[in-house]
Amino acid sequence: MSGSREDAAVLYAQVPDFYAEVERRDHPSLAEGPILVGGDPHKRGRVQSASREAVRAGVVESMAMSEALALCPGAAHFRTDMKRYREASGALVVCLRRIVEALEPAGLGAVYLDAQLVHEPSEQLARHIVAAVRDELGLPLRVGIAPSKLVAQLAADEAAEDGVRRIHLADAPAFLAPLPLSRLPRVGRKTEARLQELGARTLGELLALGRSVVEEALGNHGLVIYELASGLDRVPLRAAAHPRSISRERTLEDSGVVAVAEALRGLAALLERELVRQGLGARRVALRAQWIDAPDTTRSVTLGEPVTSTPEIADIAARLASRLERDPAAVRVLSLTVAGLVAVGGEDRQLELFSPDRA
C-alpha cells in the first residue's frame, strides 16, 4: 500500500564513514577514538575512510596516510579489508529488507528506499531503521528524506550523528544554496575551478550565474550540473526486492582446461562480490557453455545450503564443467548463474550437499 502524498519521498540511508565505523564496532575499545582506514603509510598508502574524530583533526579521504597520522597521531590505523566491509554492507541490506523489502543498494553501507512502499510516515520509518541498524548491527545510521535521490543523499550528509534530516520540496532551494560545488556529483577539480573563475563557489551562486552562462562555459555537462544544483535529479529510484538470480559471463581468449578454470574462478569472484553486497546466498548454481560448432550446453546443481564465497562457487562450477562432456578447447563463452537466492546477512555458509541435476 502506498503512503500518503506527504510521504512520497526518497530515503537515503547511510552508515557514515563506513569502513571506519565497521572497525569501531569490531574493536569496542575504540568507542571514542579517531580511526583511519587505508593503505600502508610507509608505502604511500592513502586514507579510504576516516572517523568523525579524525575528520575534525583535518583528515580527508585520499590524503596520504602518513600525513593523516601526522595530523591525528593518536588515531588507530587499519588496513583496508574489503571482504569484511562487503559482508557488513550485505548485513545492512538484509536488516533493512526486513523493514522495506524493495530497496536500491547505493554502494557499500548505503541504500535508497521508497517511502511509498510502506505504511509508516517517512520520518517514523527513518527512525525505525536507524534504531534497527543500531540494535542489530551496532552501526550508526543517518537518513536523508527528500523529493529526489540527490537531495536525500545531501540531506543524510547533513543529518546529525545517528539521526534524520528531512528536506521538503519547498525547502530544497534554501537547503541547497549554501552548499559548496564539490558536494555535487560530476563536479571534479577542473569543473569546480572553471566555475570559481566565473564567480560561483556554492550551488546558489552557480544558479545565480544563469543557465546560459553555465552552458556556454561547460556545454552539456554544465547543463547537467545546473539541474543538479537546482535539486533536479533525473535518475529514477530503482527500488526492488532482491533478484531471483545473478549471472556473469566471460568470453575466452585462450582455449584449454587452464583457461576454463581461470575463467570460472573469475566469474565466481564476481558473483561473490554481488552476493555479499546484497546479503544473499545461492541454493542453485548453473553453468552454460557456448561452443564453436555445437549447441549451448547447460549443467546445474541444487544445494542443501546457500553458498556465497568464491571458493565454494568456483568448486561447484569446476564440477559442473567436468560434466560438459566436450573438449574444453572448443569453449568460447562461459556463463555462470546463481539462483535460489536467500538472505544470509553476509555470513559465510558451508556447502553441505552437492546433488547434481541436469538442465
BELTASUL-V209895 format. One record per helix or strand. SS is the DSSP state (2 for helix, 1 for strand). FROM is the first residue (numbers start at 1). TO is the last residue. If there is no record, write none. Layout:
ss = [SS	SS]
from = [FROM	FROM]
to = [TO	TO]
This chain:
ss = [2	1	2	2	1	2	1	2	1	2	1	2	1	1	2	2	1	2	1	2	1	2	2	1	2	2	1	1	2	1	1	2	2	1	1]
from = [5	10	18	28	35	41	46	52	64	65	76	82	103	110	115	122	142	149	164	169	180	181	189	202	203	211	240	245	257	280	297	310	328	331	354]
to = [7	14	26	30	38	43	50	56	64	71	79	97	105	114	117	137	146	158	166	177	180	183	197	202	209	229	240	251	277	291	307	321	330	343	358]
